[in-house]
Amino acid sequence: MENKILQKAKEVYFIIVAVMMYYFDEMPVGEISKVQEVSEGTVKSRLNYARKAIRKSVETYEEKYGIKL
């Protein structure tokens, strides 16, 4: 159980780092993949996962408060 929790935390950490590198540091996907030692496809997947999570959060917020962001 603890191992699964730690693994999930590690996955979330690498997603957050990929997002920060891509959007804030303006690093290309290829460079991020080298830093994180994963394939470019993995970086793209992490960025896509983050975009979907953000989109869902924004939609939930809009529905809850009746406003459009």
C-alpha positions as CSV (number, residue, x, y, z in Angstrom):
1,M,0.0,0.0,0.0
2,E,2.7,2.5,1.0
3,N,4.7,1.6,-2.2
4,K,1.6,2.5,-4.3
5,I,1.2,5.8,-2.5
6,L,4.8,6.7,-3.1
7,Q,4.7,5.6,-6.7
8,K,1.6,7.8,-7.3
9,A,3.3,10.8,-5.6
10,K,6.4,10.3,-7.8
11,E,4.2,10.3,-10.9
12,V,2.4,13.5,-9.8
13,Y,5.7,15.1,-9.1
14,F,7.1,14.4,-12.6
15,I,3.9,15.7,-14.2
16,I,4.1,18.9,-12.2
17,V,7.8,19.3,-13.1
18,A,7.1,18.6,-16.8
19,V,4.4,21.3,-16.8
20,M,6.6,23.8,-15.1
21,M,9.5,23.2,-17.5
22,Y,7.2,23.3,-20.6
23,Y,5.1,26.4,-19.7
24,F,7.2,28.4,-17.4
25,D,10.8,27.6,-18.5
26,E,9.6,27.2,-22.2
27,M,11.6,24.0,-22.6
28,P,10.9,21.9,-25.6
29,V,9.6,18.4,-25.1
30,G,12.8,16.8,-26.3
31,E,14.8,18.6,-23.6
32,I,12.4,17.7,-20.9
33,S,12.6,14.1,-21.9
34,K,16.3,14.2,-21.5
35,V,16.2,15.8,-18.1
36,Q,13.5,13.4,-16.8
37,E,15.2,10.4,-18.6
38,V,12.0,9.3,-20.3
39,S,10.7,9.3,-23.9
40,E,9.2,12.3,-25.6
41,G,6.0,10.4,-25.8
42,T,6.0,10.1,-22.0
43,V,6.5,13.8,-21.6
44,K,3.7,14.5,-24.1
45,S,1.4,12.1,-22.2
46,R,2.2,13.9,-18.9
47,L,1.4,17.3,-20.4
48,N,-1.8,16.0,-21.8
49,Y,-2.8,14.5,-18.5
50,A,-2.1,17.8,-16.8
51,R,-4.1,19.7,-19.4
52,K,-7.1,17.4,-18.9
53,A,-6.9,17.8,-15.1
54,I,-6.8,21.6,-15.3
55,R,-9.7,21.6,-17.8
56,K,-11.8,19.5,-15.5
57,S,-11.0,21.7,-12.5
58,V,-11.9,24.8,-14.5
59,E,-15.2,23.3,-15.7
60,T,-16.1,22.3,-12.2
61,Y,-15.3,25.7,-10.9
62,E,-17.4,27.4,-13.6
63,E,-20.4,25.1,-12.9
64,K,-20.1,25.7,-9.2
65,Y,-20.0,29.4,-9.4
66,G,-21.9,30.0,-12.6
67,I,-19.1,32.0,-14.3
68,K,-17.0,31.4,-17.4
69,L,-13.3,31.7,-17.1
